[in-house]
Amino acid sequence: MYKSGFIAIVGRPNAGKSTLMNQLLKEKIAIMSDKPNTTRNNIAGILTKPDAQYVFVDTPGIHKPQQQLGRVLNKNAYSAMEDCDVLAWIVDGNENYGAGDTFILERIQALHKPVILLINKIDQMNKEKLMEVCLNWSKVYDFDEIIPISAKKADNLMEVLKVMKSYLKEGPALFPEEMTSDHDLNFRMCEIVREKILLRTHEEIPHSVAVLLEKSEQKPNGYHLQMLVIVDKKSQKGILIGKQGRMIRSIRLAAQKELSDLLGQRVELELYVRVEQNWRNHEDKIKAFGLDEFDDD
Ligand SMILES: Nc1nc2c(ncn2[C@@H]2O[C@H](COP(=O)(O)OP(=O)(O)OP(=O)(O)O)[C@@H](O)[C@H]2O)c(=O)[nH]1
C-alpha cells in the first residue's frame, strides 16, 4: 500500500528544523545557521521511497513577531500547518518549555491534526536528563508520539520516518520521483549567499538581510551571477562590506564555491549591497523580495 502526504516541521527558531530536513533528505535543501529565524520561506523537501513519498515543509520558526517581516513569516508557517497531514513539532531538548512553545501549542491545539513531538539534540544529553525531558514534555500535550532524536547526528531518524508514514494517507506519489525540492534554482542560489552572510554576521544583521538574483548568464567559461544584498540600515552596509572589502569578499568566495558545487561548473559571483531603509516593516518590499508566500490571504 503506497502512502504519501505533507509533513509540516514546526518549532521555535533554532530547534533544528532545517538540520532535520536536510538529514532526512540527505541533501542541502534549507540553509542552516546558529541564528534564529534563518528559514524564511516554507521549503518543501521531497523524499520518495519505494513505499511512500514524504513531502516535508520546513516552516520559519514561529516566534512573537517584532516586525512586519516576523508577522509574514508566522503566516507562512501557519499556512503550512493547516495544509499538512501530520505535524512534526521539533524542540531543543536542552531548552526549557517557554512562552515560545505556548505560542506554538495554541496553534497546534486549534488544528486537531496528529502531532509527533521530536525531542532534538539528544547528543547533548545524558540518559537521565533525556528521561526527565521526555516526561516533562509528555505533560504539555497529548502527543500522538514522542521521539527523541539528534538531527545533527542522524540519530533515530529511521524511526521518525516509520512513525510519520503511519500518519500519511494511502495514495500515489504527489511529485515526480526525481524531485527533491519544490523551490527553484534561483531561490536556492540566493539562499546560499544568505547563509554565508548569516554565518559571518551578528545581532541585527542576519535578520536585516535579503538576497536577490539580479542577473544570471551562462558564459563559455562558466556561470556569471549578479546578486543584490539588501540591508535595512546604512551602518549595516559598512559592516557587510568590511575593512577594505574583506567581509564581502569572504562571503563571495564561500558562496561561489558552494554555487559551483550546486551548478557543477565554474561560477563567478558578483555581490552588490544596497540599503532599503527599514524594509522589514514595508509589506510591499517583503512581497517584492519573495518572502510573503500567501499575499492573497
Ligand atoms: N548538538 C546538536 N545541534 C543541533 C542538532 N540539530 C541542530 N543543531 C544545531 O542547532 C542550530 C540550529 O539548527 P537549524 O536546523 O538551523 O534550526 P532551525 O530550527 O531550522 O532554525 P530557524 O531556521 O532559525 O527556525 C544549528 O547550529 C545546528 O547545527 C542536534 O541534533 N544536535
The ligand as an SDF file (V2000), in Angstrom:
LIG
                    3D

 32 34  0  0  0  0  0  0  0  0999 V2000
   24.1550   19.3600   19.0590 N   0  0  0  0  0  0  0  0  0  0  0  0
   23.1860   19.4320   18.1490 C   0  0  0  0  0  0  0  0  0  0  0  0
   22.9870   20.5810   17.4770 N   0  0  0  0  0  0  0  0  0  0  0  0
   21.9860   20.6200   16.5580 C   0  0  0  0  0  0  0  0  0  0  0  0
   21.1520   19.4980   16.2980 C   0  0  0  0  0  0  0  0  0  0  0  0
   20.2600   19.8590   15.3660 N   0  0  0  0  0  0  0  0  0  0  0  0
   20.5200   21.1420   15.0340 C   0  0  0  0  0  0  0  0  0  0  0  0
   21.5530   21.6080   15.7350 N   0  0  0  0  0  0  0  0  0  0  0  0
   22.1680   22.9660   15.6750 C   0  0  0  0  0  0  0  0  0  0  0  0
   21.2060   23.9260   16.0500 O   0  0  0  0  0  0  0  0  0  0  0  0
   21.3370   25.1170   15.2800 C   0  0  0  0  0  0  0  0  0  0  0  0
   20.0170   25.4760   14.5990 C   0  0  0  0  0  0  0  0  0  0  0  0
   19.6960   24.4970   13.6380 O   0  0  0  0  0  0  0  0  0  0  0  0
   18.7170   24.7920   12.3890 P   0  0  0  0  0  0  0  0  0  0  0  0
   18.4600   23.4890   11.7310 O   0  0  0  0  0  0  0  0  0  0  0  0
   19.2140   25.9220   11.5570 O   0  0  0  0  0  0  0  0  0  0  0  0
   17.4410   25.2970   13.1760 O   0  0  0  0  0  0  0  0  0  0  0  0
   16.0330   25.8210   12.6400 P   0  0  0  0  0  0  0  0  0  0  0  0
   15.0200   25.2920   13.6000 O   0  0  0  0  0  0  0  0  0  0  0  0
   15.8570   25.4490   11.1960 O   0  0  0  0  0  0  0  0  0  0  0  0
   16.1920   27.3640   12.8340 O   0  0  0  0  0  0  0  0  0  0  0  0
   15.3970   28.5850   12.1500 P   0  0  0  0  0  0  0  0  0  0  0  0
   15.6630   28.4960   10.6820 O   0  0  0  0  0  0  0  0  0  0  0  0
   16.0750   29.7270   12.7970 O   0  0  0  0  0  0  0  0  0  0  0  0
   13.9680   28.4820   12.5040 O   0  0  0  0  0  0  0  0  0  0  0  0
   22.4770   24.8570   14.2900 C   0  0  0  0  0  0  0  0  0  0  0  0
   23.6580   25.4030   14.8350 O   0  0  0  0  0  0  0  0  0  0  0  0
   22.5370   23.3290   14.2480 C   0  0  0  0  0  0  0  0  0  0  0  0
   23.8270   22.8280   13.9310 O   0  0  0  0  0  0  0  0  0  0  0  0
   21.4080   18.2750   17.0340 C   0  0  0  0  0  0  0  0  0  0  0  0
   20.7710   17.2460   16.8940 O   0  0  0  0  0  0  0  0  0  0  0  0
   22.4250   18.3320   17.9530 N   0  0  0  0  0  0  0  0  0  0  0  0
  1  2  1  0
  2  3  2  0
  2 32  1  0
  3  4  1  0
  4  5  2  0
  4  8  1  0
  5  6  1  0
  5 30  1  0
  6  7  2  0
  7  8  1  0
  8  9  1  0
  9 10  1  0
  9 28  1  0
 10 11  1  0
 11 12  1  0
 11 26  1  0
 12 13  1  0
 13 14  1  0
 14 15  2  0
 14 16  1  0
 14 17  1  0
 17 18  1  0
 18 19  2  0
 18 20  1  0
 18 21  1  0
 21 22  1  0
 22 23  2  0
 22 24  1  0
 22 25  1  0
 26 27  1  0
 26 28  1  0
 28 29  1  0
 30 31  2  0
 30 32  1  0
M  END
$$$$
